Amino acid sequence: MQNVTAVEKTKMNKPKKSPRKIRTRYQNNPKAYLYLAPALVSIFFLTLLPIIYTIYIAFTNYNLNHLYDYKFVGLENFKDVLAGPFSKVFFPVFGWTIMFAIISTFGCFFVGLILALLLNNRDMKERAFYKAILIIPWALPATIAVLSWQGLYNTEYGAINVALMNLHLIKQPIEWLTNPLYARMAILIANIWMGFPYMMNVCLGSLSAIPDDFYEAADIDGASNWIKFTKITLPSLARTAYPLLISSFAFNFNNFTSAFLITGGNPPRLDTQFAGYTDILASTTYKLTMQFNRYELGSALAIILFLIVGTLSFVQMKASGQFKEVE
């Protein structure tokens, strides 16, 4: 055995402090609260206080007609949204929001996966150049990119219609921003374009972590490329990609930028003024508060939106086993 010095013996024989004692020591230290004060104050005023105020407004009749004489109404706003007159707005928008989030999430993932598989080829010498080009949509500020797509979708002068007509693929300009179906397709295309670089990078990182021995063993067994993809690549990607897909779904569920800045929620619906065909729940909440001054309905809708996203994310995380502790 190696010789142990007196100092090392002292350290070895010194009793270790329990986590509870260490925690108590820092809790009783006033300097710790002084250092944490800026962050705690910021969290309280910028995060906690707005949440509390939103919850409070959701249980009142605070709107343009009751700015000063508003009162507590209990669950009336929630009943109005889910079972009252506003339910005719909520459920169609909710259905489109689900569709928008699912298509955007899986569209970004599959486009990113396909490009990652192509770029993972080590024989491709220009991989770094292609990666730099394909990551541009992710590097651009979202607002600028979205407004650029708004110009591309212009019916008369947009580059997309001009290119399609010059290629003789269409005879009449496509009404991207005024036709309900085309408007929804437009924001989905733009959203996938802005989101696929993130998924591409995730897939590239996961693909590089797969040992080459797996594919060599599959080649020896005579496995086809499809078998290697389904039995090796996808299962290896799932461990990394599944939690990110859940968080991406939650993000797209509240993706106000694409839904509002490209079309403004238009084209308008004939049965309501509060939401258009491309409005999702987040943009509908914005319109209710900023355009129509229905603060009570906007607050109630914001709480319902939070509960929906939180419940879906929790169920998906629980079903995927992400909360299980690894021994």
C-alpha positions as CSV (number, residue, x, y, z in Angstrom):
1,M,0.0,0.0,0.0
2,Q,1.1,3.5,-0.7
3,N,2.1,5.7,2.3
4,V,-0.6,8.0,3.5
5,T,0.5,11.4,4.8
6,A,-0.8,12.9,8.0
7,V,-2.8,15.5,6.1
8,E,-4.5,12.9,4.0
9,K,-5.3,10.9,7.2
10,T,-6.8,13.9,8.7
11,K,-9.0,14.5,5.6
12,M,-10.0,10.8,5.6
13,N,-10.9,10.7,9.2
14,K,-12.7,14.1,9.1
15,P,-16.5,13.4,9.3
16,K,-18.4,14.3,6.2
17,K,-21.2,16.9,6.5
18,S,-24.7,15.7,5.6
19,P,-26.6,17.4,2.8
20,R,-29.1,18.7,5.3
21,K,-26.3,20.4,7.3
22,I,-24.8,22.0,4.2
23,R,-28.2,23.2,3.1
24,T,-28.9,24.7,6.5
25,R,-25.5,26.4,6.5
26,Y,-26.3,28.2,3.3
27,Q,-29.8,29.0,4.2
28,N,-28.6,30.8,7.3
29,N,-26.0,32.8,5.4
30,P,-27.5,36.3,4.6
31,K,-24.9,36.8,1.7
32,A,-26.6,34.0,-0.2
33,Y,-29.9,35.9,-0.3
34,L,-28.1,39.0,-1.3
35,Y,-26.5,37.4,-4.3
36,L,-29.8,35.7,-5.3
37,A,-31.9,38.9,-4.8
38,P,-31.6,40.3,-8.4
39,A,-32.7,37.0,-9.9
40,L,-35.5,36.4,-7.4
41,V,-36.8,40.0,-7.9
42,S,-36.7,39.6,-11.7
43,I,-38.5,36.2,-11.5
44,F,-41.2,37.6,-9.2
45,F,-41.9,40.8,-11.3
46,L,-41.4,39.4,-14.8
47,T,-42.7,35.8,-14.4
48,L,-44.6,35.1,-11.2
49,L,-46.6,38.4,-10.9
50,P,-48.0,38.3,-14.5
51,I,-49.1,34.7,-14.0
52,I,-50.9,35.6,-10.8
53,Y,-52.5,38.6,-12.4
54,T,-53.6,36.5,-15.4
55,I,-55.2,33.9,-13.1
56,Y,-57.0,36.7,-11.2
57,I,-58.4,38.3,-14.4
58,A,-59.6,35.0,-15.6
59,F,-62.1,34.8,-12.7
60,T,-63.5,38.4,-13.3
61,N,-65.4,40.2,-16.0
62,Y,-62.6,42.6,-16.7
63,N,-63.0,43.9,-20.3
64,L,-63.5,47.1,-22.2
65,N,-67.0,47.6,-20.7
66,H,-65.9,46.9,-17.2
67,L,-62.5,48.5,-16.8
68,Y,-63.2,50.0,-13.4
69,D,-66.3,48.2,-12.2
70,Y,-65.3,44.7,-12.9
71,K,-66.2,42.0,-10.4
72,F,-65.5,38.3,-9.5
73,V,-67.6,35.9,-11.7
74,G,-66.1,32.6,-10.8
75,L,-65.9,30.0,-13.6
76,E,-68.2,31.9,-16.0
77,N,-65.4,32.7,-18.4
78,F,-64.3,29.1,-18.6
79,K,-67.9,28.0,-19.2
80,D,-68.2,30.6,-22.0
81,V,-65.0,29.3,-23.7
82,L,-65.8,25.6,-23.4
83,A,-69.6,25.4,-23.5
84,G,-70.9,28.9,-24.1
85,P,-71.1,31.1,-27.2
86,F,-67.3,31.3,-27.5
87,S,-67.1,27.5,-27.9
88,K,-67.9,27.9,-31.6
89,V,-64.6,29.7,-31.9
90,F,-62.5,27.6,-29.4
91,F,-63.1,24.1,-30.8
92,P,-62.4,24.8,-34.5
93,V,-59.3,26.8,-33.6
94,F,-58.2,24.1,-31.1
95,G,-58.5,21.4,-33.9
96,W,-56.4,23.4,-36.3
97,T,-53.9,24.1,-33.5
98,I,-53.4,20.4,-32.9
99,M,-53.0,19.8,-36.6
100,F,-50.6,22.7,-37.0
101,A,-48.4,21.4,-34.1
102,I,-48.3,17.8,-35.2
103,I,-47.6,18.5,-38.9
104,S,-44.9,21.2,-38.0
105,T,-43.2,18.9,-35.4
106,F,-43.0,15.8,-37.5
107,G,-42.4,17.7,-40.7
108,C,-39.4,19.4,-39.2
109,F,-38.2,16.1,-37.8
110,F,-38.5,14.1,-41.0
111,V,-36.9,16.8,-43.2
112,G,-34.1,17.2,-40.7
113,L,-33.6,13.4,-40.5
114,I,-33.5,13.0,-44.3
115,L,-30.9,15.8,-44.6
116,A,-28.9,14.4,-41.7
117,L,-28.7,11.0,-43.3
118,L,-27.5,12.6,-46.5
119,L,-24.9,14.7,-44.7
120,N,-23.7,11.8,-42.5
121,N,-22.0,10.3,-45.5
122,R,-18.3,10.6,-44.7
123,D,-17.3,10.3,-48.4
124,M,-19.0,13.7,-49.1
125,K,-16.2,16.2,-49.0
126,E,-18.5,19.3,-49.1
127,R,-20.4,18.3,-45.9
128,A,-19.3,21.3,-44.0
129,F,-20.4,23.7,-46.8
130,Y,-23.8,22.1,-47.0
131,K,-24.3,22.2,-43.3
132,A,-23.5,25.9,-43.2
133,I,-26.0,26.6,-46.0
134,L,-28.8,24.4,-44.4
135,I,-28.4,26.0,-41.0
136,I,-29.2,29.5,-42.3
137,P,-33.0,29.3,-41.6
138,W,-32.1,28.6,-37.9
139,A,-29.6,31.4,-37.8
140,L,-31.9,34.1,-39.2
141,P,-34.1,36.1,-36.7
142,A,-37.5,34.5,-36.7
143,T,-39.4,37.7,-37.3
144,I,-37.3,38.7,-40.4
145,A,-37.6,35.2,-41.8
146,V,-41.4,35.1,-41.3
147,L,-41.9,38.6,-42.9
148,S,-39.8,37.4,-45.9
149,W,-42.1,34.5,-46.4
150,Q,-45.0,36.9,-46.3
151,G,-43.5,38.6,-49.4
152,L,-42.8,35.4,-51.1
153,Y,-46.4,34.4,-50.8
154,N,-47.7,37.6,-52.4
155,T,-50.3,36.6,-55.0
156,E,-49.2,39.0,-57.7
157,Y,-45.5,39.7,-57.1
158,G,-44.4,36.9,-54.8
159,A,-41.4,35.0,-56.0
160,I,-43.1,31.6,-55.5
161,N,-46.0,32.3,-57.9
162,V,-43.6,34.0,-60.4
163,A,-41.3,31.0,-60.4
164,L,-44.2,28.5,-60.7
165,M,-45.7,30.5,-63.6
166,N,-42.3,30.8,-65.4
167,L,-41.9,27.1,-65.1
168,H,-45.4,26.7,-66.6
169,L,-46.5,24.6,-63.6
170,I,-49.5,26.9,-62.9
171,K,-51.5,29.1,-65.2
172,Q,-53.1,31.4,-62.5
173,P,-51.4,32.8,-59.4
174,I,-52.1,30.8,-56.2
175,E,-53.9,32.8,-53.6
176,W,-51.6,31.8,-50.8
177,L,-52.8,34.4,-48.3
178,T,-56.5,34.6,-49.1
179,N,-57.6,31.0,-49.7
180,P,-58.1,29.1,-46.4
181,L,-56.5,25.8,-47.6
182,Y,-53.5,27.5,-49.3
183,A,-53.0,29.9,-46.3
184,R,-52.7,27.0,-43.9
185,M,-50.3,25.2,-46.3
186,A,-48.3,28.4,-46.5
187,I,-47.6,28.8,-42.8
188,L,-46.9,25.0,-42.5
189,I,-44.2,25.2,-45.2
190,A,-42.7,28.3,-43.7
191,N,-42.7,26.8,-40.2
192,I,-41.1,23.6,-41.4
193,W,-38.4,25.6,-43.3
194,M,-37.5,27.5,-40.1
195,G,-37.6,24.5,-37.9
196,F,-35.8,21.7,-39.8
197,P,-32.2,22.9,-39.1
198,Y,-32.6,22.3,-35.4
199,M,-33.8,18.7,-36.0
200,M,-31.1,18.2,-38.5
201,N,-28.4,19.1,-36.0
202,V,-30.1,16.8,-33.4
203,C,-30.1,13.9,-35.8
204,L,-26.5,14.5,-36.9
205,G,-25.3,14.4,-33.3
206,S,-27.3,11.2,-32.7
207,L,-26.1,9.6,-35.9
208,S,-22.4,10.3,-35.1
209,A,-22.9,8.6,-31.7
210,I,-24.0,5.3,-33.2
211,P,-21.1,2.8,-33.2
212,D,-19.9,1.6,-36.6
213,D,-19.8,-1.9,-35.3
214,F,-23.6,-2.1,-35.4
215,Y,-23.7,-1.4,-39.1
216,E,-20.7,-3.7,-39.8
217,A,-22.5,-6.6,-38.0
218,A,-25.6,-5.9,-40.0
219,D,-23.7,-6.0,-43.2
220,I,-22.2,-9.4,-42.2
221,D,-25.7,-10.7,-41.6
222,G,-26.8,-9.4,-45.0
223,A,-29.2,-6.8,-43.7
224,S,-30.6,-4.3,-46.3
225,N,-30.4,-0.5,-45.9
226,W,-34.0,-0.4,-44.8
227,I,-33.5,-3.0,-42.1
228,K,-30.4,-1.1,-40.8
229,F,-32.5,2.1,-40.8
230,T,-35.4,0.6,-38.9
231,K,-33.5,-1.7,-36.6
232,I,-30.4,0.4,-35.8
233,T,-30.8,4.1,-36.8
234,L,-34.3,4.9,-35.7
235,P,-34.1,3.1,-32.3
236,S,-30.8,4.9,-31.6
237,L,-32.3,8.3,-32.6
238,A,-35.4,7.7,-30.5
239,R,-33.6,8.0,-27.2
240,T,-32.4,11.5,-28.1
241,A,-35.2,12.7,-30.4
242,Y,-38.3,11.7,-28.4
243,P,-37.9,14.3,-25.6
244,L,-37.0,17.0,-28.1
245,L,-40.1,16.1,-30.2
246,I,-42.3,16.6,-27.2
247,S,-40.7,20.0,-26.4
248,S,-41.0,20.9,-30.1
249,F,-44.7,20.0,-30.1
250,A,-45.3,22.2,-27.1
251,F,-43.4,25.0,-28.8
252,N,-45.3,24.7,-32.1
253,F,-48.6,24.5,-30.1
254,N,-47.9,28.1,-29.0
255,N,-46.0,29.2,-32.1
256,F,-47.5,32.7,-32.4
257,T,-44.9,34.0,-34.8
258,S,-45.6,31.9,-37.9
259,A,-49.4,31.8,-37.4
260,F,-49.8,35.6,-36.9
261,L,-47.0,37.4,-38.8
262,I,-47.5,35.6,-42.2
263,T,-51.3,35.8,-42.6
264,G,-52.4,37.8,-39.5
265,G,-54.7,34.9,-38.8
266,N,-56.5,35.5,-42.1
267,P,-58.5,34.6,-44.2
268,P,-61.3,35.6,-41.8
269,R,-64.1,33.2,-40.8
270,L,-67.6,34.2,-41.7
271,D,-69.0,32.9,-38.4
272,T,-66.8,34.9,-36.0
273,Q,-64.6,38.0,-35.9
274,F,-62.3,36.7,-33.1
275,A,-60.3,34.2,-35.1
276,G,-59.4,33.5,-38.7
277,Y,-58.7,30.2,-40.5
278,T,-55.0,30.3,-39.7
279,D,-55.3,31.5,-36.1
280,I,-54.1,29.1,-33.5
281,L,-55.0,29.4,-29.8
282,A,-52.0,31.6,-29.0
283,S,-52.8,34.2,-31.8
284,T,-56.5,34.0,-30.8
285,T,-55.6,34.9,-27.2
286,Y,-53.6,37.8,-28.5
287,K,-56.5,39.1,-30.6
288,L,-58.9,38.8,-27.8
289,T,-56.8,40.9,-25.5
290,M,-55.1,43.4,-27.9
291,Q,-57.7,43.9,-30.6
292,F,-61.0,43.2,-28.9
293,N,-60.1,44.1,-25.2
294,R,-61.7,40.9,-23.9
295,Y,-59.2,40.4,-21.2
296,E,-61.3,38.0,-19.2
297,L,-61.7,35.6,-22.1
298,G,-58.1,36.0,-23.1
299,S,-56.9,35.1,-19.6
300,A,-59.2,32.1,-19.3
301,L,-58.0,30.9,-22.8
302,A,-54.4,31.3,-21.7
303,I,-55.0,29.1,-18.6
304,I,-56.8,26.5,-20.7
305,L,-53.9,26.6,-23.2
306,F,-51.4,26.1,-20.5
307,L,-53.4,23.1,-19.1
308,I,-53.6,21.5,-22.5
309,V,-49.9,21.8,-23.3
310,G,-48.9,20.8,-19.8
311,T,-51.2,17.7,-19.8
312,L,-50.1,16.6,-23.3
313,S,-46.4,17.0,-22.5
314,F,-46.8,15.2,-19.2
315,V,-48.7,12.3,-20.7
316,Q,-46.2,12.0,-23.6
317,M,-43.2,12.2,-21.2
318,K,-44.8,9.6,-18.9
319,A,-45.6,7.2,-21.8
320,S,-42.1,7.5,-23.1
321,G,-40.5,6.7,-19.8
322,Q,-38.6,9.9,-19.6
323,F,-39.4,10.3,-15.9
324,K,-38.0,6.9,-14.9
325,E,-34.8,7.0,-12.9
326,V,-31.8,5.2,-14.5
327,E,-29.9,3.0,-12.1
